[in-house]
């Protein structure tokens, strides 16, 4: 049975979706029995997370479709479109509804019923969401094993990063909700419960804004990382036949797919040496100098062979680039 490779970010997203769906049902059961505002906020938080991660699953699967005539560079950016919709969902549903409920609880001033079931549900949610958080973090670190978190956040797959943000906030939010329930029981004040709801909503809003900004960055055609660009230029210039690299342009099409386009200026003397290395000129020289017609025949043959030699050299350069930068799926080298 053949192993089907899943697209980048699929495993942490599907794990987060399943985990949050289970936690969401449990939190709503807890809210139904106690009327806790913090528990309601956590339930809405899980609804938002579950729905958003379903959108992320759709985006990851759709982005993995192969290029076709209509979309020759593939569907990679669908990942960012669905992730952007997900981030907007976090902002309006997760953050907006949660803050609204917290403010409403403050105005009404109702004290939620205390229940150890709520604490048990929150503990289970903490364990499940910590597990999916660890899975997402491990996926991110496996792609950036030696990089700082600052670089990881700037370059990581927004889909997996969304899981890290959402589950990180979910773990923190569960801890806040549990603490608020305990403090509400001890103090007899509804402020703790309502305040926790508002605080969790604000955290969701911050995460949503960060994710919206990141997906916007990729949707408006971001260039590849500077170190990758420098490496590609270095590979090209290390070849003796390349004189200059001009008009370098690049774009990130997906988390592991780059488009690279640039003009290169060949060194004519190096190309001649490569032709001489195949004894092309040496073998033809004696015959060409015997007559003008032979010289014309040689010239036609020479003009025919040069473009093929240049095309072969461009193919070699593209292979060199892909060997060291496998993300460079689409490479367009043109002669200046």
Secondary structure, DSSP 8 states (H G I E B T S, - for coil): -------TTHHHHHHHHHHHHHHHHHHHHHHHHH--HHHHHHHHHHHHHHHHHHHHHHHHHHHTS---SS-TT-STTHHHHHHHHHHHHIIIIIIIIHHHHHHHHHHH-------HHHHHHHHHHHHHHHHHHHHHHHHHHHHSTTS-HHHHHHHS-HHHHHHHHHHHHHHHHHHHHHHHHHHHHHH--THHHHHHHHHHHHHHHHHHHHHHHHHHHHHTT----HHHHHHHHHHHHTSTTEEEEEEEEEEEEETTEEEEEEEEEE-HHHHHHHHHHTTHHHHHHHHHTT-HHHHHHHHHHHHHHHHHHHHHHHHHHHHHHHHH-TTEEEEEEEE-
